[in-house]
Amino acid sequence: MSESETSQGTISRAGRILILLGAFLGWMFAGWEMSLLPLSARSVTIGMLQNDPAHADWVTRARVVLETKDAAPSDADAADRLNKVVGEWFARYIAVFLFGAALGGWVFGWLGDHSGRVKAMALSIVWYSGFTGLSYFAQTPLQMCVMRFIACMGIGGMWPAGVALVSEAWP
């Protein structure tokens, strides 16, 4: 009998259902967190840039153009600049998500192998939840990138830990 068959025999049906439910909820909330960025990145980035004194003037002019569609040529240039800058930051947010998730899969995978899958999955969920919440306090797009990277380490750790745990618990 293999080690996984032995461990399956000691887990009750209720325990297996609890494992599946915990993993499903972890995956669901990780997916929800991943879907928030594309919906909010533009307005969040514009708000951060507008609150930065170095960018406030041209971002305000650009917002007028984008909202009213009527402006002077210099303001239209500001709107084009804003669209470009926001697009660049969005690309960075996506890149740090991918790199953070990859690193998190490696770190939490190692943790799962050495400390147990349940601990790794639980810690990764607390990790991405906590750092996603802390990203509320980001004041600049760069701070948001850093927070996204750290939060996405937890997402990257949740997926493989959950898959391994469920596959070990269910025949």
PyMOL commands that set and color helices and strands:
alter all, ss='L'
color gray80, all
select helices_A, chain A and resi 3-10+13-51+56-68+73-115+117-137+141-169
alter helices_A, ss='H'
color red, helices_A
deselect
rebuild
show_as cartoon
